[in-house]
Amino acid sequence: MEVTEEYGRLAVLSDIHGVLPALEAVLAEPDVAAADRIVLTGDIAAGPQPAEVLDLLREQGERVLWLGGNADRELVEYRRGERTEIPDPIGPFAAGALREDQVDLLAALPKTLTLRVRGLGTVLFCHATPRDDEELVLVDSRPGRWAEVFTGLAPGIGTVVCGHTHMPYVRLAHGRLVVNPGSVGMPYGRPGAHWCLLGPGTDLRVTPYDIPAAAARLTAECAYPDIAEWADYYLHARPTDTEVLAAWGADAGS
């Protein structure tokens, strides 16, 4: 592993889940516009406006560094006939809404990315964990669980940035800093578009936006049959962090 270029400031966006108004709000943030790069840690398109979200991100050009998540992989597999169902009910709709070039884009996304960041050294970015795109680890996962997750990581990696659980946190585990920016489009625990500014420290951010207007916009523009209920539930962060942590505790090794 040899990473030479060092970045001063990165904006990390995870779990956008096809929510265009939330993404637009984050991209309008001055600190995102000023960042050296925007890093996407997966689950970009599985939601109500997948094609529009991918197009907007592509318009940002080389500033965006892409990673795939489990939901992106599921969309590709569904479109290519490699699976007949997707666990998330909106998944089949999202898969069908993608153009072929967008399916190809998602299929080609790497699972991990390693960068040097000023103040943090060598940082590994992934979706869920470095070894698996849907493995659960939480802020309170036991030390033994983190030891398993870190198996095989190069010693020089001092920071791991992951998404997947839609809940932001920063913690230390076996001498490595673990950062989860939370979810831009489907937050658990509190509403708003969650993201992270990385370098030289870790700054968890939440961008407020007009959620009733966004829900109305999704309902008007998206053909998913249950879009009004979907938008109300996820944009308002109806799933609480307490409920989610309790439901996932055993699976996350807590």
C-alpha positions as CSV (number, residue, x, y, z in Angstrom):
1,M,0.0,0.0,0.0
2,E,1.6,3.3,-1.2
3,V,-0.4,6.5,-1.0
4,T,1.6,9.6,-1.8
5,E,-0.8,12.6,-2.4
6,E,-2.1,14.2,0.8
7,Y,-5.4,16.0,1.0
8,G,-6.1,18.9,3.4
9,R,-9.8,18.7,3.7
10,L,-12.3,16.1,2.5
11,A,-16.1,16.2,2.6
12,V,-17.4,12.6,3.3
13,L,-21.0,11.8,2.2
14,S,-22.5,8.4,2.9
15,D,-25.9,6.8,2.3
16,I,-27.4,9.4,0.1
17,H,-30.0,6.8,-0.9
18,G,-31.3,8.7,-3.9
19,V,-32.6,11.7,-2.0
20,L,-31.9,14.6,-4.3
21,P,-33.0,17.5,-2.1
22,A,-30.8,16.3,0.8
23,L,-27.8,16.0,-1.6
24,E,-28.4,19.4,-3.1
25,A,-28.4,20.9,0.4
26,V,-25.1,19.3,1.3
27,L,-23.4,20.3,-2.0
28,A,-24.5,23.9,-1.3
29,E,-22.5,24.0,1.9
30,P,-19.5,26.3,1.6
31,D,-17.2,23.8,3.3
32,V,-18.2,21.1,0.8
33,A,-17.6,23.5,-2.1
34,A,-14.2,24.3,-0.6
35,A,-13.1,20.8,0.1
36,D,-10.3,19.2,-1.9
37,R,-12.5,16.2,-2.7
38,I,-15.9,14.7,-2.0
39,V,-15.7,11.1,-0.9
40,L,-18.8,8.9,-1.3
41,T,-18.9,5.9,1.0
42,G,-21.6,4.0,-0.7
43,D,-25.4,3.4,-0.9
44,I,-25.7,6.3,-3.3
45,A,-28.6,5.5,-5.5
46,A,-31.0,3.1,-3.8
47,G,-33.9,5.5,-3.2
48,P,-36.6,7.7,-4.8
49,Q,-34.4,9.7,-7.3
50,P,-31.4,7.4,-8.2
51,A,-30.8,8.7,-11.7
52,E,-31.0,12.3,-10.7
53,V,-28.6,11.8,-7.8
54,L,-26.0,10.1,-9.9
55,D,-26.2,12.8,-12.6
56,L,-25.7,15.5,-10.1
57,L,-22.7,13.8,-8.6
58,R,-21.2,13.2,-12.0
59,E,-21.5,16.9,-12.7
60,Q,-19.1,17.5,-9.9
61,G,-16.4,15.9,-12.1
62,E,-13.1,14.7,-10.7
63,R,-13.8,16.2,-7.3
64,V,-15.9,13.2,-6.4
65,L,-14.2,9.9,-5.3
66,W,-16.7,7.1,-5.4
67,L,-17.2,3.9,-3.4
68,G,-20.0,1.4,-3.7
69,G,-22.2,0.1,-1.0
70,N,-24.3,-3.0,-0.5
71,A,-27.5,-1.2,-1.8
72,D,-25.6,-0.1,-5.0
73,R,-24.5,-3.7,-5.5
74,E,-28.0,-5.0,-5.1
75,L,-29.4,-2.6,-7.7
76,V,-26.8,-3.8,-10.2
77,E,-27.4,-7.5,-9.4
78,Y,-31.2,-7.0,-9.8
79,R,-30.9,-5.2,-13.1
80,R,-28.5,-7.8,-14.5
81,G,-30.8,-10.7,-13.4
82,E,-28.4,-11.9,-10.7
83,R,-31.1,-11.7,-8.0
84,T,-34.8,-11.7,-8.1
85,E,-35.6,-9.5,-5.1
86,I,-34.0,-6.7,-3.0
87,P,-34.6,-6.5,0.8
88,D,-35.4,-2.8,0.7
89,P,-38.9,-2.4,-0.8
90,I,-37.9,0.7,-2.8
91,G,-34.9,-1.2,-4.3
92,P,-36.6,-2.7,-7.4
93,F,-38.1,0.7,-8.3
94,A,-34.7,2.4,-8.0
95,A,-33.0,-0.4,-10.1
96,G,-35.6,0.1,-12.8
97,A,-35.1,3.9,-12.8
98,L,-31.4,3.7,-13.7
99,R,-30.0,4.1,-17.2
100,E,-27.7,1.4,-18.5
101,D,-24.7,3.7,-18.2
102,Q,-25.6,4.3,-14.5
103,V,-25.8,0.6,-13.9
104,D,-22.3,0.2,-15.4
105,L,-21.1,3.1,-13.2
106,L,-22.3,1.4,-10.0
107,A,-21.0,-1.9,-11.1
108,A,-17.5,-0.5,-11.5
109,L,-17.3,1.2,-8.1
110,P,-14.5,0.0,-5.7
111,K,-15.2,-1.3,-2.3
112,T,-12.5,0.5,-0.4
113,L,-10.3,3.6,-1.0
114,T,-7.1,4.6,0.8
115,L,-6.0,8.2,1.0
116,R,-3.6,10.4,3.0
117,V,-5.3,13.2,4.9
118,R,-3.5,16.0,6.7
119,G,-3.6,15.5,10.4
120,L,-5.0,11.9,10.2
121,G,-2.4,10.1,8.1
122,T,-3.4,7.1,6.1
123,V,-7.2,6.7,6.0
124,L,-9.2,3.8,4.7
125,F,-12.7,4.5,3.4
126,C,-15.3,1.7,3.1
127,H,-19.1,1.3,3.2
128,A,-19.8,-1.0,6.1
129,T,-16.4,-2.5,7.2
130,P,-13.1,-2.9,5.4
131,R,-13.9,-6.6,4.6
132,D,-17.6,-6.6,3.9
133,D,-20.2,-4.1,2.4
134,E,-23.0,-5.0,4.8
135,E,-21.4,-6.0,8.0
136,L,-22.7,-4.2,11.1
137,V,-20.5,-2.3,13.6
138,L,-21.9,0.3,15.9
139,V,-20.5,2.9,18.2
140,D,-20.9,0.5,21.2
141,S,-19.7,-2.7,19.5
142,R,-17.4,-4.6,21.8
143,P,-13.7,-4.4,21.4
144,G,-13.5,-8.0,20.2
145,R,-15.8,-7.2,17.3
146,W,-13.6,-4.4,16.2
147,A,-10.6,-6.7,16.3
148,E,-12.4,-9.0,13.9
149,V,-13.3,-6.2,11.6
150,F,-9.8,-4.9,11.5
151,T,-8.2,-8.2,10.7
152,G,-5.8,-7.9,7.8
153,L,-5.6,-4.1,7.8
154,A,-2.2,-2.6,7.1
155,P,-0.6,-1.3,10.3
156,G,-0.2,2.2,8.9
157,I,-3.9,2.7,8.6
158,G,-4.8,4.9,11.6
159,T,-8.3,6.0,10.6
160,V,-11.2,4.0,9.2
161,V,-14.2,5.8,7.7
162,C,-17.4,3.8,7.2
163,G,-21.1,4.3,6.7
164,H,-24.0,1.8,6.3
165,T,-25.7,2.3,9.7
166,H,-27.0,5.8,9.1
167,M,-25.9,7.0,12.5
168,P,-22.9,9.4,12.9
169,Y,-20.2,8.7,15.5
170,V,-16.5,9.0,16.2
171,R,-14.7,6.5,18.4
172,L,-11.4,4.9,19.1
173,A,-11.0,1.1,18.6
174,H,-7.7,-0.7,19.1
175,G,-5.8,2.5,18.5
176,R,-7.6,3.3,15.2
177,L,-10.0,6.2,14.9
178,V,-13.4,5.1,13.5
179,V,-15.6,7.7,11.8
180,N,-19.1,7.3,10.6
181,P,-20.6,10.4,8.9
182,G,-24.2,9.2,9.2
183,S,-26.6,9.4,6.3
184,V,-27.3,12.2,3.9
185,G,-30.7,10.9,2.7
186,M,-32.0,8.4,5.3
187,P,-30.9,9.5,8.8
188,Y,-31.7,7.5,11.9
189,G,-32.1,9.4,15.2
190,R,-32.5,13.0,14.0
191,P,-33.5,14.7,10.8
192,G,-31.2,16.6,8.5
193,A,-28.5,15.6,5.9
194,H,-25.6,14.2,7.9
195,W,-22.0,14.2,6.6
196,C,-18.5,14.7,7.8
197,L,-15.6,17.1,7.2
198,L,-12.3,15.3,7.5
199,G,-8.9,16.8,8.0
200,P,-7.0,17.8,10.0
201,G,-9.6,16.5,12.5
202,T,-13.0,15.0,12.3
203,D,-16.0,17.3,12.2
204,L,-19.5,15.6,12.1
205,R,-21.9,17.9,10.4
206,V,-25.7,18.0,9.8
207,T,-27.2,20.3,7.1
208,P,-30.8,21.3,7.8
209,Y,-33.1,21.7,4.9
210,D,-36.8,22.2,4.3
211,I,-38.0,18.6,4.9
212,P,-41.8,19.2,4.3
213,A,-40.9,20.8,0.9
214,A,-38.5,18.0,0.1
215,A,-41.1,15.4,0.9
216,A,-43.7,17.2,-1.3
217,R,-41.1,17.4,-4.1
218,L,-40.4,13.7,-3.9
219,T,-44.1,12.8,-3.8
220,A,-44.6,15.0,-6.9
221,E,-41.6,13.8,-8.9
222,C,-41.1,10.2,-8.0
223,A,-43.3,7.4,-9.4
224,Y,-42.7,4.9,-6.5
225,P,-46.2,4.0,-5.3
226,D,-45.5,4.5,-1.6
227,I,-43.3,7.6,-2.0
228,A,-45.4,9.8,0.3
229,E,-45.1,7.3,3.2
230,W,-41.4,6.7,2.4
231,A,-40.5,10.3,2.4
232,D,-42.4,11.0,5.6
233,Y,-40.7,8.1,7.4
234,Y,-37.1,8.6,6.3
235,L,-36.8,12.3,5.8
236,H,-38.2,13.0,9.2
237,A,-35.9,10.3,10.7
238,R,-38.8,8.4,12.3
239,P,-36.5,5.5,13.1
240,T,-34.9,6.5,16.4
241,D,-31.3,5.7,17.2
242,T,-32.4,3.8,20.4
243,E,-34.7,1.6,18.4
244,V,-32.1,0.9,15.7
245,L,-29.3,0.2,18.2
246,A,-31.6,-2.2,20.1
247,A,-32.6,-4.0,16.9
248,W,-29.1,-4.4,15.6
249,G,-27.2,-5.0,18.8
250,A,-26.7,-8.7,18.5
251,D,-25.9,-8.6,14.8
252,A,-23.3,-5.9,15.4
253,G,-21.5,-7.8,18.1
254,S,-22.4,-5.4,20.9
